[in-house]
């Protein structure tokens, strides 16, 4: 972590224990700390935790004796995160609101106001991730070309949140701090307890970013278009019915009704929005060997062009869901002109915004709309949306 010579940092205090400990550690290290609660979703629905979280954030700042402000991003959150969320479900995809929230709000509007408008040196959050630098830590990615900072997974692999952070821009990393990234959750709670923080035993938040725990079906009702339809097998035979395509995720096993099939477990493997049908399959039908990834954000300065050497493919892995397995893979660039697939290490041009990910171990549940994030050892080299 950065050492402080009275550097100024804005800490996003969410009302939870992780951000509270982040603010505590930064103050202890000598930073000039401003605590900020990001007001993004103010619904009075029973599942919304915003009002309680705001109150807890105020208690934390008061306990630490740091200045505190509330920054209102409710309009931006509605326009940039919730609209995307509903639009993706209407299009038959499975979106990831936490990824978009980090891009548009925490490291978008929040970052811009803190760094660009208010002149702070850093922003900090309670994410379990790390910003690392120095050749001793990044030998595995040195062939990408030198970057001053890299995004890496957190020490606590059961809480690692680097998957949600791949849309941070490379140039932002020098201004971002993750104070709990080198700690385990158990260590964070112990620090909070010893420091007397009022949220030391507050349960971890779950559910949609800034919204809280909520039944996805209930949250989507009234926000997306849906109607009952048929469930079909891979041959097109109608074997059951579903209650609305937006309520199903690729890889899902339950929630639809089968009327003509008994035997192996069936999983959702596709959606046909035109015919309003849910496609299910079993066994090998559920597994993908490769898939396309678009809208990629690269977090390395050069994605392995031949003049900088080859990517060490034996270490390249992809994650297709939060805390999911890290799966060995190859990244292929589909050259549309020559209709060839080239390994990224052979490219001389700017890294592509769309690639094919070829899995070395076929996987179930590769869901369009979710994110695929690429790792080299613990370093995030980039990621994008599964197409």
C-alpha positions in Angstrom: 0.0 0.0 0.0 1.1 3.6 -0.6 2.8 5.4 2.3 1.5 8.8 3.2 3.0 12.2 3.4 -0.3 13.8 4.3 -1.8 12.7 1.0 -5.5 13.3 0.6 -7.8 10.4 0.1 -11.6 10.1 -0.3 -12.9 6.8 1.1 -16.2 5.4 0.0 -17.8 4.5 3.3 -20.7 2.2 2.5 -21.9 1.5 6.0 -20.2 -1.9 6.1 -17.2 -3.3 7.9 -14.8 -3.4 5.0 -15.0 0.3 4.1 -15.0 1.2 7.7 -11.7 -0.6 8.3 -10.4 0.9 5.1 -11.0 4.5 6.5 -9.6 3.5 9.9 -6.3 2.1 8.3 -5.8 5.1 6.1 -6.2 7.5 9.0 -3.9 5.5 11.1 -1.3 5.6 8.3 -1.4 9.4 8.3 -3.6 10.1 5.3 -5.9 13.1 5.3 -9.2 11.2 5.0 -12.6 12.4 3.8 -15.4 9.8 4.2 -18.2 9.8 1.6 -21.4 7.9 1.4 -22.6 7.4 -2.2 -26.3 7.8 -2.3 -27.5 5.8 -5.3 -30.8 4.1 -4.5 -33.3 5.5 -2.1 -36.2 3.2 -2.4 -38.3 2.5 0.7 -38.9 -1.1 -0.4 -38.2 -3.5 2.5 -35.2 -5.0 0.7 -33.5 -1.6 0.3 -30.7 -1.0 2.8 -29.7 2.5 1.8 -31.1 4.4 4.7 -29.6 2.1 7.3 -26.3 2.0 5.5 -26.2 5.8 5.4 -26.8 6.0 9.1 -24.1 3.4 9.8 -21.6 5.3 7.5 -22.2 8.5 9.6 -21.6 6.5 12.8 -18.3 5.2 11.4 -17.1 8.7 10.3 -18.1 10.2 13.7 -16.3 7.4 15.6 -13.1 8.0 13.5 -13.4 11.7 13.8 -13.1 12.3 10.0 -15.1 14.8 7.9 -18.0 13.2 6.1 -20.1 14.0 3.1 -23.0 12.4 1.1 -22.6 12.5 -2.6 -25.9 12.1 -4.6 -25.5 9.8 -7.6 -29.1 8.5 -7.6 -29.9 10.0 -11.1 -26.7 8.6 -12.6 -27.2 5.2 -11.0 -30.7 5.0 -12.4 -29.6 6.1 -15.9 -26.4 4.2 -16.2 -26.8 1.1 -14.0 -30.4 0.2 -13.5 -31.4 1.0 -17.1 -28.6 -1.2 -18.4 -29.7 -3.9 -16.0 -33.3 -3.9 -17.2 -32.3 -3.5 -20.9 -30.0 -6.5 -20.8 -32.7 -8.7 -19.2 -35.2 -7.6 -21.9 -32.6 -8.6 -24.5 -32.4 -12.1 -23.1 -29.0 -11.6 -21.4 -27.8 -12.0 -17.8 -26.2 -8.6 -16.8 -23.8 -7.9 -14.0 -24.8 -4.7 -12.3 -21.8 -4.7 -9.9 -19.4 -4.5 -12.8 -21.3 -1.6 -14.4 -21.7 0.1 -11.0 -18.0 0.0 -10.4 -17.3 1.5 -13.9 -20.0 4.2 -13.9 -20.3 5.2 -10.3 -17.5 4.2 -7.9 -14.7 4.6 -10.4 -16.6 6.8 -12.7 -18.6 9.7 -11.1 -17.1 9.2 -7.6 -13.5 9.0 -8.9 -14.0 12.0 -11.2 -15.4 14.2 -8.5 -12.7 13.2 -6.0 -9.6 13.4 -8.3 -10.5 15.8 -11.1 -12.9 18.2 -9.3 -11.8 18.1 -5.7 -8.1 17.6 -6.1 -7.7 14.5 -3.9 -4.7 12.2 -4.5 -6.5 8.9 -4.1 -9.9 7.3 -3.8 -10.3 4.2 -1.7 -12.9 1.5 -1.2 -13.3 -1.6 0.8 -12.9 -4.0 -2.1 -11.0 -7.2 -1.6 -8.5 -6.6 -4.4 -5.0 -5.2 -4.7 -3.1 -2.6 -6.7 0.4 -3.8 -7.2 3.6 -2.6 -8.9 7.3 -3.4 -9.2 8.9 -6.0 -11.3 9.4 -8.4 -8.4 5.7 -8.8 -8.2 4.9 -8.8 -11.9 7.5 -11.0 -13.5 4.7 -13.1 -15.0 3.2 -10.2 -16.9 6.5 -8.4 -17.8 6.2 -9.5 -21.4 3.1 -7.3 -21.8 5.3 -4.2 -21.4 5.8 -2.1 -18.3 2.8 -0.7 -16.5 3.2 1.5 -13.3 0.4 -0.4 -11.6 -1.5 -3.6 -12.0 -4.9 -4.8 -10.6 -4.5 -8.1 -8.7 -6.8 -10.4 -6.8 -7.2 -10.0 -3.0 -5.4 -12.0 -0.4 -8.6 -13.6 0.8 -9.6 -15.8 -2.2 -13.0 -16.5 -0.7 -13.8 -12.7 -0.8 -11.8 -11.6 -3.9 -13.6 -8.9 -5.8 -11.2 -8.3 -8.6 -13.7 -9.9 -11.0 -16.0 -6.9 -10.5 -13.2 -4.3 -11.1 -11.8 -5.2 -14.5 -13.4 -2.1 -16.1 -11.2 0.3 -14.1 -9.0 2.2 -16.5 -5.3 1.5 -16.5 -4.4 5.1 -15.8 -6.7 5.2 -12.7 -4.8 2.5 -10.8 -2.1 4.9 -9.6 -4.9 6.9 -7.8 -6.8 3.9 -6.2 -6.3 2.3 -2.8 -7.8 -1.0 -1.6 -6.7 -1.0 2.1 -8.2 -4.4 3.0 -6.9 -6.1 -0.1 -4.0 -7.6 1.7 -6.2 -8.9 4.6 -8.6 -11.7 5.2 -12.2 -11.1 6.2 -11.4 -12.5 9.6 -8.5 -10.1 10.0 -10.8 -7.2 8.9 -13.4 -8.0 11.5 -10.8 -8.4 14.2 -9.3 -4.9 13.4 -12.8 -3.4 13.4 -13.6 -4.9 16.8 -10.3 -3.8 18.3 -10.8 -0.3 16.9 -14.3 -0.1 18.4 -15.9 0.5 15.0 -19.8 0.4 15.4 -20.2 -2.0 12.4 -17.6 -4.6 13.4 -20.2 -7.3 13.5 -22.6 -6.1 10.8 -23.4 -8.9 8.4 -22.0 -8.8 4.9 -24.2 -7.2 2.3 -25.6 -9.3 -0.5 -27.6 -8.8 -3.7 -27.6 -5.9 -6.2 -25.1 -3.2 -5.8 -26.5 -0.3 -3.6 -29.9 -2.1 -3.5 -29.4 -5.0 -1.2 -30.8 -8.5 -0.8 -33.8 -9.0 -3.1 -35.5 -11.7 -5.0 -34.4 -11.1 -8.6 -37.8 -12.2 -9.8 -39.5 -9.6 -7.6 -37.0 -6.9 -8.5 -37.5 -7.4 -12.2 -41.3 -7.6 -12.2 -42.8 -4.4 -13.5 -39.4 -3.4 -14.9 -39.0 -5.9 -17.8 -41.3 -7.5 -20.3 -42.0 -11.2 -19.8 -44.6 -13.8 -20.4 -44.9 -17.6 -20.0 -43.6 -19.7 -22.8 -42.4 -23.1 -23.9 -39.3 -25.0 -22.8 -37.7 -27.0 -25.6 -34.9 -29.4 -25.9 -32.0 -29.1 -28.3 -34.0 -30.8 -31.1 -36.8 -28.2 -30.7 -39.3 -30.5 -29.1 -41.6 -28.8 -26.5 -41.0 -30.5 -23.2 -42.3 -28.0 -20.6 -43.0 -24.4 -19.9 -41.3 -21.3 -18.2 -42.7 -18.3 -16.4 -40.7 -15.6 -18.4 -37.3 -15.6 -20.1 -35.8 -12.7 -18.1 -36.0 -14.9 -14.9 -33.6 -17.5 -16.2 -29.8 -17.7 -16.4 -27.8 -20.0 -18.6 -26.7 -22.9 -16.5 -29.8 -22.7 -14.3 -31.3 -26.1 -13.3 -34.5 -25.1 -11.5 -37.4 -22.7 -12.0 -38.9 -24.2 -15.2 -41.4 -27.0 -15.4 -40.8 -30.2 -17.5 -43.8 -32.3 -18.5 -42.2 -34.7 -21.0 -38.9 -35.6 -19.6 -37.6 -37.8 -16.8 -33.9 -38.7 -16.4 -30.7 -36.7 -16.3 -30.8 -33.2 -14.8 -31.7 -30.5 -17.4 -30.1 -27.1 -17.5 -30.9 -23.9 -19.3 -28.5 -23.6 -22.2 -30.1 -20.9 -24.4 -32.9 -18.5 -25.0 -34.9 -17.6 -28.1 -36.4 -14.2 -27.5 -38.2 -14.2 -30.9 -40.2 -17.4 -30.0 -40.1 -16.8 -26.3 -38.6 -20.3 -25.7 -36.2 -21.5 -23.1 -33.7 -24.1 -24.5 -32.6 -26.8 -22.1 -30.1 -29.7 -22.3 -28.2 -32.3 -20.4 -24.7 -33.7 -20.3 -22.3 -32.5 -23.0 -25.1 -30.2 -24.4 -24.6 -27.9 -21.4 -20.9 -27.4 -21.8 -19.1 -24.7 -23.9 -15.6 -25.2 -25.3 -15.3 -21.6 -26.5 -17.2 -18.3 -26.6 -16.8 -14.8 -27.8 -16.0 -11.8 -25.5 -16.7 -8.2 -26.5 -16.3 -4.7 -25.2 -13.0 -5.7 -23.7 -11.1 -3.4 -21.3 -7.4 -4.3 -21.2 -5.5 -3.5 -18.0 -2.0 -4.0 -19.5 -0.2 -1.6 -21.8 0.4 -4.1 -24.5 -1.6 -7.4 -24.9 1.3 -9.5 -26.0 2.3 -8.3 -29.5 5.2 -10.3 -31.0 7.7 -7.4 -30.5 7.2 -7.8 -26.7 7.3 -11.6 -26.6 4.7 -14.3 -26.1 2.1 -14.6 -23.5 3.0 -17.6 -21.2 -0.2 -19.5 -22.1 0.2 -22.1 -19.4 -0.7 -19.5 -16.8 -3.5 -17.7 -18.7 -6.9 -18.3 -17.1 -10.4 -16.9 -17.3 -13.2 -16.5 -14.7 -16.8 -16.4 -16.0 -18.5 -15.7 -12.7 -17.7 -14.0 -9.4 -15.5 -16.4 -7.3 -15.9 -19.0 -10.0 -13.1 -21.3 -11.0 -10.1 -19.9 -12.8 -10.2 -21.9 -16.0 -7.1 -22.4 -18.2 -7.7 -20.9 -21.6 -6.3 -19.4 -24.8 -7.3 -16.0 -26.2 -7.8 -15.9 -29.9 -8.3 -12.9 -32.2 -10.8 -13.7 -34.9 -9.4 -11.9 -38.0 -12.5 -11.1 -40.0 -10.6 -10.3 -43.2 -8.6 -13.5 -43.4 -11.1 -15.6 -41.5 -8.3 -16.9 -39.4 -7.9 -17.1 -35.6 -4.6 -15.8 -34.3 -3.3 -16.0 -30.8 -3.0 -12.5 -29.4 0.8 -13.0 -29.0 1.0 -12.8 -32.8 -0.8 -9.4 -33.1 1.1 -6.3 -34.1 -1.9 -3.9 -33.9 -3.9 -2.4 -31.0 -5.3 -5.1 -28.8 -8.7 -6.2 -30.1 -12.0 -5.2 -28.4 -13.5 -8.6 -29.3 -11.8 -12.0 -28.9 -12.7 -15.7 -28.8 -11.9 -17.5 -25.5 -11.0 -21.1 -26.0 -11.4 -23.1 -22.8 -9.0 -26.0 -22.1 -11.7 -27.5 -19.8 -15.3 -27.2 -21.1 -17.7 -25.3 -18.8 -21.4 -25.2 -18.0 -23.1 -21.9 -17.5 -21.4 -19.6 -19.9 -24.0 -16.9 -19.9 -24.3 -14.0 -22.5 -24.2 -10.7 -20.6 -22.0 -11.9 -17.8 -18.3 -11.0 -17.7 -15.3 -13.0 -18.6 -12.2 -11.8 -16.8 -8.7 -12.9 -17.8 -5.9 -13.5 -15.3 -2.2 -14.2 -15.5 -1.3 -15.6 -12.1 -3.0 -13.0 -9.7 -2.9 -10.2 -12.2 -6.0 -9.1 -14.1 -5.0 -8.5 -17.7 -8.5 -7.5 -18.9 -12.0 -8.6 -19.3 -15.2 -8.1 -21.3 -18.8 -9.2 -21.8 -19.7 -12.7 -22.9 -21.5 -12.5 -26.3 
